[in-house]
Amino acid sequence: MKKAIIVGATSGIGRQLAIILAEDGYQVGITGRREELLIELKALKPESFIISAFDVTNIANVPVNLVELKEQLGGLDLLIMSSGTGKINPALDTDVERYTNEVNVAGFTAVADWGFNFFEQQASGHFAAITSIGGIRGSRQAPAYFASKAYQINYLEGLSQRAKKIKLPVYITDIRPGFVNTAMAAGENMFWMATAEKASKQIFDAIQNKKEVVYVTKRWRLVAFIFRLVPRFLYKRM
Ligand SMILES: NC(=O)c1ccc[n+]([C@@H]2O[C@H](COP(=O)([O-])OP(=O)(O)OC[C@H]3O[C@@H](n4cnc5c(N)ncnc54)[C@H](OP(=O)(O)O)[C@@H]3O)[C@@H](O)[C@H]2O)c1
């Protein structure tokens, strides 16, 4: 039986991916801080899920928790990092920005490093992370969120390079959603909003096909392309 861990499976994309993996026959380790939501998820298919509630900002404990969960599962083929946070921050409140970095930069790095090192030692495995289309340019509304997603995108590119160098079947997937209808997608001017179900199906396909970079839904590749082309002097005025 294939084994997976989803970090951030209590809600949104991570939760939906956990359901899809379970339906595909995976045994899935599900994490997040809200244990009651993990218990509800497990109740849907008790034999498919193993729960481990933890906070990714508790950096020292991230590897400990992941090792324990991997041992309970009896192995690991796929690790998905879906945990993330981000708020519109018009006041440039430093506490908001610091916490975003704790989750999206420090927590992300702790999960990514543990995953890559484990898969390298095992000589196989797949690490996938949900970044964002937001990582492509800066944002006046949520500077830390967009910058932290740029960090994740570049970090994953670095891991892809490492994977190539070690010449082992270790795969990295950078998943870049546009808008997905979850608790995180709060705000105005949203368009092309996908359901978590549709987004997660596309993410699952990309993981199965071992894609390096995927836009979700697919049409967001066009937005990414245009975003990159907008000259800085125009982008500043937006
Ligand atoms: N929704 C969108 O439009 C959109 C677009 C682009 C990218 N994304 C990215 O997609 C990923 C999933 O977000 P979502 O849309 O599914 O939103 P969501 O429903 O709010 O899910 C966020 C997940 O992150 C977990 N999390 C947050 N802080 C955590 C912490 N300190 N420790 C452990 N887990 C933590 C949450 O679990 P607990 O609260 O239980 O800990 C939850 O499971 C995020 O990385 C987000 O940046 C979303």
Ligand as a Chemical Component Dictionary entry (heavy atoms), coordinates in Angstrom:
data_LIG
# 
_chem_comp.id                   LIG 
_chem_comp.type                 NON-POLYMER 
_chem_comp.pdbx_formal_charge   0 
_chem_comp.three_letter_code    LIG 
# 
loop_
_chem_comp_atom.comp_id 
_chem_comp_atom.atom_id 
_chem_comp_atom.alt_atom_id 
_chem_comp_atom.type_symbol 
_chem_comp_atom.charge 
_chem_comp_atom.model_Cartn_x 
_chem_comp_atom.model_Cartn_y 
_chem_comp_atom.model_Cartn_z 
_chem_comp_atom.pdbx_ordinal 
LIG N1  N1  N 0  -7.049 29.150 -1.398 1  
LIG C1  C1  C 0  -6.345 29.801 -2.319 2  
LIG O1  O1  O 0  -6.895 30.612 -3.107 3  
LIG C2  C2  C 0  -4.864 29.559 -2.431 4  
LIG C3  C3  C 0  -4.202 30.112 -3.533 5  
LIG C4  C4  C 0  -2.841 29.890 -3.669 6  
LIG C5  C5  C 0  -2.158 29.126 -2.738 7  
LIG N2  N2  N 1  -2.817 28.602 -1.665 8  
LIG C6  C6  C 0  -2.036 27.813 -0.708 9  
LIG O2  O2  O 0  -2.661 26.567 -0.488 10 
LIG C7  C7  C 0  -2.266 26.060 0.781  11 
LIG C8  C8  C 0  -3.498 25.519 1.497  12 
LIG O3  O3  O 0  -4.372 26.595 1.799  13 
LIG P1  P1  P 0  -5.953 26.457 1.659  14 
LIG O4  O4  O 0  -6.385 27.362 0.590  15 
LIG O5  O5  O -1 -6.334 25.037 1.610  16 
LIG O6  O6  O 0  -6.437 27.177 3.023  17 
LIG P2  P2  P 0  -6.897 26.598 4.433  18 
LIG O7  O7  O 0  -8.154 25.835 4.307  19 
LIG O8  O8  O 0  -6.870 27.770 5.352  20 
LIG O9  O9  O 0  -5.751 25.556 4.834  21 
LIG C9  C9  C 0  -4.561 25.955 5.456  22 
LIG C10 C10 C 0  -3.967 24.735 6.135  23 
LIG O10 O10 O 0  -2.727 25.155 6.742  24 
LIG C11 C11 C 0  -2.687 24.638 8.046  25 
LIG N3  N3  N 0  -1.866 25.494 8.906  26 
LIG C12 C12 C 0  -1.913 26.845 9.038  27 
LIG N4  N4  N 0  -1.046 27.246 9.979  28 
LIG C13 C13 C 0  -0.440 26.109 10.446 29 
LIG C14 C14 C 0  0.521  25.865 11.439 30 
LIG N5  N5  N 0  1.055  26.851 12.158 31 
LIG N6  N6  N 0  0.921  24.576 11.669 32 
LIG C15 C15 C 0  0.379  23.564 10.949 33 
LIG N7  N7  N 0  -0.538 23.737 9.992  34 
LIG C16 C16 C 0  -0.954 25.001 9.754  35 
LIG C17 C17 C 0  -4.153 24.669 8.503  36 
LIG O11 O11 O 0  -4.319 23.762 9.581  37 
LIG P3  P3  P 0  -4.583 24.236 11.109 38 
LIG O12 O12 O 0  -5.170 25.606 11.077 39 
LIG O13 O13 O 0  -5.493 23.181 11.643 40 
LIG O14 O14 O 0  -3.229 24.183 11.736 41 
LIG C18 C18 C 0  -4.850 24.176 7.252  42 
LIG O15 O15 O 0  -4.869 22.784 7.209  43 
LIG C19 C19 C 0  -1.582 27.225 1.502  44 
LIG O16 O16 O 0  -0.179 27.035 1.472  45 
LIG C20 C20 C 0  -1.963 28.430 0.681  46 
LIG O17 O17 O 0  -0.991 29.464 0.753  47 
LIG C21 C21 C 0  -4.163 28.785 -1.486 48 
# 
loop_
_chem_comp_bond.comp_id 
_chem_comp_bond.atom_id_1 
_chem_comp_bond.atom_id_2 
_chem_comp_bond.value_order 
_chem_comp_bond.pdbx_ordinal 
LIG N1  C1  SING 1  
LIG C1  O1  DOUB 2  
LIG C1  C2  SING 3  
LIG C2  C3  SING 4  
LIG C2  C21 DOUB 5  
LIG C3  C4  DOUB 6  
LIG C4  C5  SING 7  
LIG C5  N2  DOUB 8  
LIG N2  C6  SING 9  
LIG N2  C21 SING 10 
LIG C6  O2  SING 11 
LIG C6  C20 SING 12 
LIG O2  C7  SING 13 
LIG C7  C8  SING 14 
LIG C7  C19 SING 15 
LIG C8  O3  SING 16 
LIG O3  P1  SING 17 
LIG P1  O4  DOUB 18 
LIG P1  O5  SING 19 
LIG P1  O6  SING 20 
LIG O6  P2  SING 21 
LIG P2  O7  DOUB 22 
LIG P2  O8  SING 23 
LIG P2  O9  SING 24 
LIG O9  C9  SING 25 
LIG C9  C10 SING 26 
LIG C10 O10 SING 27 
LIG C10 C18 SING 28 
LIG O10 C11 SING 29 
LIG C11 N3  SING 30 
LIG C11 C17 SING 31 
LIG N3  C12 SING 32 
LIG N3  C16 SING 33 
LIG C12 N4  DOUB 34 
LIG N4  C13 SING 35 
LIG C13 C14 SING 36 
LIG C13 C16 DOUB 37 
LIG C14 N5  SING 38 
LIG C14 N6  DOUB 39 
LIG N6  C15 SING 40 
LIG C15 N7  DOUB 41 
LIG N7  C16 SING 42 
LIG C17 O11 SING 43 
LIG C17 C18 SING 44 
LIG O11 P3  SING 45 
LIG P3  O12 DOUB 46 
LIG P3  O13 SING 47 
LIG P3  O14 SING 48 
LIG C18 O15 SING 49 
LIG C19 O16 SING 50 
LIG C19 C20 SING 51 
LIG C20 O17 SING 52 
# 
